[in-house]
Amino acid sequence: MSEQQQDLYDEFGNYIGPDLDSSSDDDSSSEGSPDGNRAPDDASDVSDDDISRDGGGRTDGAMVLHDGGGEGGGGSLGLAPAASAIVLHEDKVHYPSAEEVYGEGVRTAVLDEDAMDLDEPIVEPVVKKTFSLMRDEKEEKEAYGEDMIRPGSSSGKDGEDLVSDRYLASLVANETTRTRRCLALVGHLHCGKTSLVDLFIEQTKVPLSKGFGLHGPRSAMEAHRGGGPRLTDTLQSEQDRQMSIKSCPVTLCLPDTRGKTFALTVIDCPGHTNFHDESVASLRLADGAALVVDAIEGIMLHTEMLLRQIISEGLPLVLIINKVDRLILELKLPPDDMYHKLRNIIDSVNAFVSHQSNGRYPRLSPDRGNVIFASSMHGYAFSLESFATLYLDQLDFDVDEEEDAFGSFTHHSGLGKNLTPDALAIRLWGNAYLDPKSKTFKRSASECSPDPISGLSPKRTFVQFILEPLYKMYTLCVGESEKDVEKAFRSLGVLLGKDQLRASARPLMRAAFRKFFGTSTGFVDTVVKHIPSPAAAAKGKVARCYSGPLTSRAVTSMIKCDPHGPLVIHVAKLYAEPDGQSFAAFGRLYSGTVKPGDRVKILGEAYTPDDDEDMAFATVSSVWIPRGRSKTEVMMARAGNWVLLGGVDSDIIKTATIVGAGKDNFGGDDGDGEIHIFSPLKFPQVSLAVSNAVHCINIFC
């Protein structure tokens, strides 16, 4: 560098010479831009001297402006190759971009350090909302394969079914309806309906937790207090609120006292008055009703509403007095007072039913077999007949062959010497006393001889043979030592393990009573005896619910439950699928046979033979048997069954009548040229009384 040039810079290399001419900068920038525009501001700060000093005298092309115009010299100037070009600091790329690393369409987030908590993820995971607890067969098939999942099979934590799905499907496909029953389990809030269904479901499975039942010691706790599985509460909100919101049908194979298996479809209905419409829809489809009453509370507000609805539907009634253990453990009533308490509940229900039905309904009484005593928390439900069966193998009553006040025993040749369970059951209720001397039953205690040991008059047979043994077993479980409990129950044929004997009072009582009573055959006997089969109940159901004439061919087929007749299904309820995108239609199959792929007509509530606007065509995609939290898919279902249908929900709003659309179903009519629908649901009209308080400000105006 010459001395003249050195005068233009200080010792640090800063330019200290005269101001540069701006016109020269504009000329140089316009020449350096290929399109004639001015270069960026950063480039304009570079002087001509810097360019000549850094790259003007070099031949390697580090910062060389070259002419790309060819021989004519008229081409525009361009920069050197990118590898040798000068890149500013702010334009440098030290790392590859997220798009280059992860590909296109990937959402990335770049956050500063310490901007979020350590427990909070940078990218939130996808949260799938779960509103239903029903088993999703689609997800299981995708996860495990179609061959690994048996349709309708229960999950591993719920145990293995004692009855296979193939046997259950054979009952549905059978033409006879004698082995099928359907009842609605109704009652007030928290009276133990759901825990009763849990008890029945538990008896249909192989227990995994031996001794304490299928679900272990927590089954001995009340359902609304976190105990028990509550298998018919299929919504997550029901589990969180610990109360039923929607009705839930479940089909169970349960044996009676003789060992014969029946397919019972039990519809668990919510007990809150706000969900009374669920009970109304269930009662429309069911052939009978089982009213559950709390042993302490008795008849409540919703109980009266349900009784009115049952009477209006004309359904047979069975009474279940649940939570009888509360009278012993909470109220601590003596056995005689407990008998009067139970009888008062039965008399109250009879009085209300008689008043509402004008005496048309039969009287409810344990000796008639239409009253069941139960404790769902402790795992038993019995009738007088089932309890009498426990005695007749051990006791031998000597009864005169002559006819007495209870009837003749001449033709009785059942268990015991000359008693059958039915004959003994009618002597276990009311004013019935057993004379300890003559071993005969009397109507009054004054007619009996005093007890030879205590010298007291005998007690009622219900107190002596049912309540006092229950009190003794509860006393053993609550206050006696492990050794005494084991010895006492062993004398009754109940063998308890060490884990059960060392457990707390509630699990011990449930284990002991479950082994003592066994399967709830008394419930099945009562249902089979007092609730008719689908074929026997069809005539009354059609007469009350069908809106058309009762002389057509379709009505005749519905009354007979003819599986070869025209297809007629009454749908009264829709249940949401686990995916939340569709519904399964729950209905009663009155006539015909339904299979997947059948073309059907859906008749809405506004349909009439003269106006078919509320009619649509659909194809049945699936036919299921309701199993609570799961469904068993079948290939066909005959008349006299209660099934879930898929693929027909899009055209159903509330209720619907489904008929066949083919020639085999008379073209969708009743054979006489027109078809009618089932009447819509009728809900109780509640009148609201509003009172206004008026205060006079000026009485002299």
JOVENWO-V106737 format. One record per backbone hydrogen bond with DSSP energy under -1.0 kcal/mol. NH is the residue of the N-H (numbers start at 1). CO is the residue of the C=O. Records with the same first field share a line. If there is no record, write none. Layout:
NH->CO ; CO
//
This chain:
6->2
7->3
9->6
10->14
13->10
16->8
26->22
27->23
28->24
29->25
30->26
31->27
32->28
36->33
44->40
46->43
51->47
52->48
53->49
54->50
55->51
56->51
66->78
68->76
78->66
92->89
101->97
102->98
103->99
115->112
133->234
135->629
140->136
141->137
142->138
143->139
144->140
145->141
153->150
158->155
159->156
162->204
168->164
169->165
170->166
171->167
172->168
173->169
180->177
181->263
183->265
184->288
185->267
186->290
191->188
196->192
197->193
198->194
199->195
200->196
201->197
202->198
203->199
204->201
205->202
206->160
219->216
220->217
221->218
225->222
226->223
227->222
228->218
233->230
234->232
236->131
239->235
240->236
241->237
242->238
243->238
248->268
250->266
251->626
252->264
254->262
256->260
259->256
262->254
263->179
264->252
265->181
266->250
267->183
268->248
269->185
275->272
276->273
278->275
280->276
281->277
282->278
283->279
284->280
285->281
286->282
287->182
289->316
290->184
291->318
292->186
293->320
295->322
298->294
304->300
305->301
306->302
307->303
308->304
309->305
310->306
311->307
312->308
313->309
315->310
318->289
319->370
320->291
321->372
322->293
324->374
326->323
329->325
330->326
331->326
333->327
338->334
339->335
340->336
341->337
342->338
343->339
344->340
345->341
346->342
347->343
348->344
349->345
350->346
351->347
352->348
353->349
354->350
355->351
356->352
357->353
359->354
360->357
368->365
369->366
370->365
372->319
373->382
374->321
375->380
380->375
382->373
387->383
388->384
389->385
392->388
394->391
395->391
404->407
407->404
412->409
424->420
425->421
426->422
427->424
428->425
432->430
433->442
435->440
439->435
442->433
448->445
451->456
455->451
461->432
464->460
465->461
466->462
467->462
468->463
470->466
471->467
472->468
473->469
474->470
475->471
476->472
477->473
478->474
479->475
480->476
485->481
486->482
487->483
488->484
489->485
490->486
491->487
493->490
494->489
501->497
502->498
508->504
509->505
510->506
511->507
512->508
513->509
514->510
515->511
516->512
517->513
518->514
521->519
524->520
525->521
526->522
527->523
528->524
529->525
530->526
531->527
537->533
538->534
541->537
542->538
543->539
544->540
545->541
546->542
547->677
554->670
556->552
557->553
558->554
559->555
560->556
562->557
565->562
568->591
569->658
570->588
571->656
572->586
573->586
575->584
577->582
580->577
584->575
585->645
586->573
587->643
588->570
589->641
590->568
591->568
592->562
594->637
597->620
598->595
600->618
601->659
602->616
603->657
604->614
607->604
608->611
615->613
616->602
618->600
620->598
621->646
624->644
625->632
627->630
628->249
632->625
634->623
637->594
638->172
640->589
643->587
644->624
645->585
646->622
652->649
656->571
657->603
658->569
659->601
660->567
661->599
666->663
667->662
668->665
669->666
670->674
679->545
//
